[in-house]
Amino acid sequence: MTFGDRLREYREHRGWSLADLNKATHYSRSYLSNLENGRKPPTEDVAQTCDAALRAKGELIAAARGDTVAKLDRRPWQTAELIQRMQASDTTASTLESLQSTVEELCCQYNHRDALELRQESHSWLLHVVGLLDRPVGLKAHADLLVTGGWLALLAGCVEYDLGMRTAAESTRRAAMQLGLEAGHPEIVGWGYEMTAWFALTQGRYRQAVEASQRGQAVAPRSTVHVQLIAQEAKAKARLGDSGLQTVLDRGKDILDHLPHPDRPDNHFKVDPAKWDYYAMDVHRVARDDELATQYARAVIKDNITPDGAELSPMRIAECRLTLGVVAGREGDLEQAVGLGISGLKDGRQSKPPLQMIAAELDQELRQRFPSEGLVAEFEEALRSL
């Protein structure tokens, strides 16, 4: 599908006219019409601007670059040219650039690809990086390879934790932080702290989550991971019953607003406004701000469903459904609460620790409000199967 087709789909999906898109992007209606009809080719700038305005999460950028098919292909990086260069131990700038593009593609697949497959693929590429580091390379190439290895290790650690492999995930996280330190890359180190906060949060160690979040913020200020660390701090403080949560959220949102919009918002290690809504939803649900939690949950679901109904981020959508289930339970609608809860736990790409954490919140609400109802047992059976 062409960029113009995708642009029209997303515009109509949001219920916008060309005039609405003109106001949001400042491109003229005639130019936008020419883009949709294929009479004008999209530039990188217009693709990024329209993608951000329509919250297309990188879909329009991918279409503009002509790589939509490659993006959906699970193994776009296995080209004869790249493999030949790797086998020949070629560490030229073009080879390193290809390797970095491969790693970014893997990071963009985190939200939807099978976890075991993604872990295996990440390990395979880590072996390639190790092989290149075992050979003489220049200082810059060495540093670039350390950074690439750091991102791969972070990704592998996240997937391992999703699978319930706590020991492996912690070991991989430590290795990623070490690579970040050796490469002098604060953002990788910051993500190492973010993983510590995430692990602690989902294991109920909320004060440790706050501490790790704050330490990471000091390491990588005014960066994407800084924003995510603030989100983890707010989520942990909400569970501790702390006050001033909105102040913490406002601080993170202010930093995010001053950062450039990521050209690949589907990258797991990037934060965009849509992802921030997802974090805010969690904080407001725990703080029992049900109206705001519902507002954010519905917005996140809408942002993560394409015009043809495909789910861009099954994990986020699952947590949103559980959030809506919690709110329905608080409002006394047992049938809707259980239906949303079971839907949130359905098969698909899952991150088990946060799902279990939020599902436990829903289970607690249902037990308190409907202690003898059979539907509650149905939800608990789905939770046990997770």
Secondary structure, DSSP 4 states (H G I P E B T S, - for coil): --HHHHHHHHHHHTT--HHHHHHHH---HHHHHHHHTTSSPPPHHHHHHHHHHHT-TTHHHHHHTT-HHHHHSS-TT--HHHHHHHHTT---HHHHHHHHHHHHHHHHTTTTS-HHHHHHHHHHHHHHHHHHHTS---HHHHHHHHHHHHHHHHHHHHHHHHTT-HHHHHHHHHHHHHHHHHHT-HHHHHHHHHHHHHHHHHTT-HHHHHHHHHHHHHHSTTSHHHHHHHHHHHHHHHHHT-S-HHHHHHHHHHHHHTSPPPS-TTSTT---HHHHHHHHHHHHHHTT-HHHHHHHHHHHHHHTB-TTS-BS-HHHHHHHHHHHHHHHHHTT-HHHHHHHHHHHTSSSS--HHHHHHHHHHHHHHHHHH-TT-HHHHHHHHHHHH-
